[in-house]
Every structure is written in structure tokens, then in C-alpha cells.
Amino acid sequence: MPRSSFYYKEVKRNYHEVKEAILSLYKKNRKRDGYRPMTFKLRQMGFNLNHKTVLKLMNELGIHSILRKKRHGKRGKTSHIAPNLLNRDFTATALNQKWVTDVTEFHVGQETLYFSPLMDLANREIIAYNFATRPKFSLVKKMLEQGLSRLKPTECPIIHSDQGVFVWHGGMGENVGR
């Protein structure tokens, strides 16, 4: 006899004990466990549940891990825009001789902030910086304009970056060339 004809109505499972166990484990581990470690710990406690069921119950309770999985960038074809003039020599004998820059991503609460500093290698001073909520070229452009406004007409520093997409997309290479 087919299963579908035997059962008139599917019985909804009651997961009160499991939900209590999930909440206690969640609080005990300081909100760090996602559904995979939670499934493992529940199985150790004697609850035989599928990971998808644990994920569904955690979603019903409105809880999730505060830690995120590490994401590794895709390695692909790199574009070579400017030669590496520093060759890992991150020392300078005079001010405004060598500058370095990068864009860093910070997670603050539920927000993501992007920070773009410009550092002089002679004294390790941050000479210009900018924050933004989106990774746009304007983030780097404003920071660069701040730094270049401090220069005397005779000064021409080497500006070194990792040539990432934030820095070079939009024409920083053309702006620096001036």
C-alpha cells in the first residue's frame, strides 16, 4: 500500500525540546554556532536531526551565527597596470618620497565600511584617508586628492598600491600620471 494513501493528513512534528536545546546551546556558545556545529552538538545530545531541519528551526527562532564563513577571492587573470617600483622596499629617506595605499573592508554591526588610507613611508604617517559605505572609485579619488593637495609643486612621490579593483577601476592611473 502506498504511503500517501495510508496517511490522510501529515502530522506536524513538534520540536519544543529541540528548540529549547538549540536556544541553550546558542546562548552557551555566545551566538557563534551556525547550523552545522549546532547539528553536531544536538546529535551528541541524542537528537537525531538532519542539518536542514536544524537550519529551519534556527530560522524559525530567528537566530544565526554572528561569525561568517571565510570567503576566499577567486584567483584569475591579473591586470598589470603599473610597474612595481618599490620592489618591497617599504622605507623612505625623505618625506613625500614614497606613499602607499590600499582599501580595507570593515564590518561594523550590520554595516560594511570601506577605508582608504594614504601613508607616507618616511614617518609612517597617514596623510590622507576616506571612508565610504560602498566600494566606489570616488572613495580612492577623494583620498588621493587630499594627499596631492599637501604636495609642493616640486614634490612627486611614488604611489604604491596592490592595484586592486577599487584603486584602478575608474582611472586612478591616469589621475596619478598628472
Backbone torsions as a table, in degrees:
resi	resn	phi	psi	omega
1	MET	NA	132.6	179.4
2	PRO	-67.1	147.7	-178.8
3	ARG	-61.1	-38.1	-176.7
4	SER	-64.5	-29.5	179.5
5	SER	-84.5	-18.5	-179.9
6	PHE	-77.1	-40.8	-178.1
7	TYR	-97.8	124.5	177.5
8	TYR	-76.4	-46.6	-179.7
9	LYS	-132.0	137.9	177.1
10	GLU	-71.4	131.4	-179.5
11	VAL	-81.0	126.1	179.1
12	LYS	-76.8	125.3	-179.5
13	ARG	-74.7	144.9	-179.8
14	ASN	-104.5	121.4	-174.7
15	TYR	-113.5	35.5	-176.7
16	HIS	-59.6	-46.9	-178.7
17	GLU	-64.4	-41.3	-179.1
18	VAL	-65.3	-42.2	179.5
19	LYS	-63.0	-39.6	176.8
20	GLU	-63.6	-41.6	179.0
21	ALA	-65.0	-40.6	178.7
22	ILE	-62.2	-45.8	180.0
23	LEU	-63.6	-40.6	179.9
24	SER	-67.7	-41.2	177.1
25	LEU	-65.3	-38.8	-179.4
26	TYR	-61.9	-45.4	179.0
27	LYS	-70.5	-39.3	-178.5
28	LYS	-62.4	-38.5	-177.5
29	ASN	-96.3	19.9	174.0
30	ARG	54.3	43.8	174.1
31	LYS	62.9	23.6	-175.8
32	ARG	-94.9	-18.5	-175.3
33	ASP	-85.6	131.7	171.9
34	GLY	-90.0	-166.0	-175.1
35	TYR	-71.8	-28.2	-179.1
36	ARG	-69.8	-54.2	176.7
37	PRO	-63.9	-31.6	178.6
38	MET	-64.3	-41.8	178.0
39	THR	-61.1	-44.5	180.0
40	PHE	-60.5	-46.3	-178.3
41	LYS	-68.6	-35.9	177.1
42	LEU	-66.7	-37.8	177.3
43	ARG	-65.2	-36.3	176.4
44	GLN	-65.6	-29.9	179.0
45	MET	-81.4	-6.8	176.8
46	GLY	105.5	1.4	176.8
47	PHE	-89.7	118.4	-179.0
48	ASN	-95.5	93.4	-175.6
49	LEU	-127.3	150.0	173.7
50	ASN	-77.5	151.0	-179.5
51	HIS	-62.2	-31.2	179.1
52	LYS	-69.1	-33.6	176.7
53	THR	-67.6	-42.0	178.7
54	VAL	-63.3	-42.2	177.9
55	LEU	-61.6	-43.3	179.2
56	LYS	-62.1	-43.4	-179.8
57	LEU	-67.0	-39.3	177.7
58	MET	-64.5	-38.8	176.9
59	ASN	-65.2	-39.7	177.3
60	GLU	-62.6	-37.1	179.3
61	LEU	-79.2	-12.1	179.3
62	GLY	74.7	31.5	-179.9
63	ILE	-119.0	149.9	176.2
64	HIS	-155.4	164.6	-179.2
65	SER	-68.5	141.3	176.1
66	ILE	-83.9	-12.9	177.2
67	LEU	-91.3	145.9	177.9
68	ARG	-109.1	153.9	175.1
69	LYS	-66.6	143.4	174.8
70	LYS	-69.0	132.9	176.8
71	ARG	-112.8	128.8	-180.0
72	HIS	-103.6	132.0	-178.9
73	GLY	-64.2	152.7	178.7
74	LYS	-75.6	134.0	175.5
75	ARG	-88.2	126.8	-178.4
76	GLY	-146.8	-160.3	180.0
77	LYS	-70.8	126.4	179.6
78	THR	-98.7	146.7	177.7
79	SER	-97.9	135.5	-179.8
80	HIS	-105.9	107.9	-175.0
81	ILE	-100.1	-44.1	-176.9
82	ALA	-129.7	146.6	178.6
83	PRO	-70.3	153.1	179.2
84	ASN	-83.4	92.8	-177.1
85	LEU	-77.7	-25.0	-178.3
86	LEU	-79.3	-32.6	-177.2
87	ASN	47.8	47.8	177.9
88	ARG	63.1	19.5	174.6
89	ASP	-95.4	87.3	-175.3
90	PHE	-92.8	46.0	174.9
91	THR	-126.9	151.0	178.2
92	ALA	-140.6	144.5	-178.7
93	THR	-92.6	-17.9	-178.5
94	ALA	-138.3	156.1	176.8
95	LEU	-65.3	151.1	178.2
96	ASN	56.4	33.6	176.4
97	GLN	-99.7	-46.3	-179.8
98	LYS	-135.1	128.6	176.2
99	TRP	-120.3	147.2	175.7
100	VAL	-127.4	151.1	-179.1
101	THR	-147.9	159.7	175.4
102	ASP	-162.7	170.7	174.7
103	VAL	-119.5	126.9	-178.6
104	THR	-117.4	141.3	-179.0
105	GLU	-103.5	128.3	177.9
106	PHE	-118.8	141.7	174.0
107	HIS	-106.4	114.9	-179.5
108	VAL	-119.6	105.3	-174.4
109	GLY	63.4	-123.9	178.0
110	GLN	-96.0	-2.1	-177.2
111	GLU	-94.1	155.6	171.6
112	THR	-118.5	125.1	178.9
113	LEU	-113.8	146.1	177.4
114	TYR	-115.5	129.7	-175.5
115	PHE	-119.7	128.5	-179.6
116	SER	-125.3	100.2	177.9
117	PRO	-97.4	159.1	174.3
118	LEU	-126.0	118.4	-174.1
119	MET	-116.4	137.2	174.6
120	ASP	-87.1	125.8	-176.2
121	LEU	-75.0	-14.8	-179.5
122	ALA	-67.6	-46.3	-178.2
123	ASN	-123.0	8.0	179.2
124	ARG	59.6	29.4	-179.8
125	GLU	-89.9	136.9	172.7
126	ILE	-78.9	111.9	-175.4
127	ILE	-93.7	-18.3	177.2
128	ALA	-159.0	149.7	177.0
129	TYR	-156.8	164.1	178.6
130	ASN	-153.9	145.2	175.6
131	PHE	-114.2	149.5	174.2
132	ALA	-153.5	159.4	177.7
133	THR	-93.4	-9.5	178.1
134	ARG	-133.1	144.0	-178.5
135	PRO	-80.5	80.2	-180.0
136	LYS	-109.0	161.6	178.2
137	PHE	-63.9	-28.5	-179.7
138	SER	-60.6	-27.9	176.1
139	LEU	-58.5	-49.1	-178.7
140	VAL	-75.2	-37.7	-177.6
141	LYS	-61.9	-45.5	179.6
142	LYS	-63.9	-41.9	178.3
143	MET	-61.5	-43.3	-179.5
144	LEU	-66.4	-40.2	177.5
145	GLU	-63.0	-38.6	176.3
146	GLN	-60.1	-46.3	-178.5
147	GLY	-67.0	-43.7	-178.1
148	LEU	-68.3	-26.3	179.3
149	SER	-69.0	-18.4	-180.0
150	ARG	-84.4	-12.0	-174.6
151	LEU	-78.9	148.9	169.9
152	LYS	-82.2	159.3	-178.7
153	PRO	-59.6	-25.9	-178.0
154	THR	-85.6	-13.4	-176.4
155	GLU	-88.6	138.5	-179.5
156	CYS	-145.8	86.1	-176.2
157	PRO	-75.9	157.1	170.3
158	ILE	-81.6	127.3	177.9
159	ILE	-107.4	118.1	-175.9
160	HIS	-111.0	134.0	174.4
161	SER	-143.3	173.7	178.4
162	ASP	-81.0	4.2	179.5
163	GLN	59.5	36.5	179.1
164	GLY	-72.4	172.6	-175.6
165	VAL	-65.7	-32.0	-179.7
166	PHE	-65.4	-40.0	-173.8
167	VAL	-77.2	-44.5	-169.7
168	TRP	-95.6	-19.0	178.5
169	HIS	-72.7	120.9	179.0
170	GLY	109.4	-6.7	171.0
171	GLY	101.2	33.7	176.4
172	MET	-63.5	-35.9	178.9
173	GLY	-57.5	-40.3	178.8
174	GLU	-70.4	-37.9	-179.7
175	ASN	-68.3	-38.2	-179.3
176	VAL	-69.8	-34.3	-179.1
177	GLY	-59.7	-24.4	179.1
178	ARG	-76.8	NA	NA
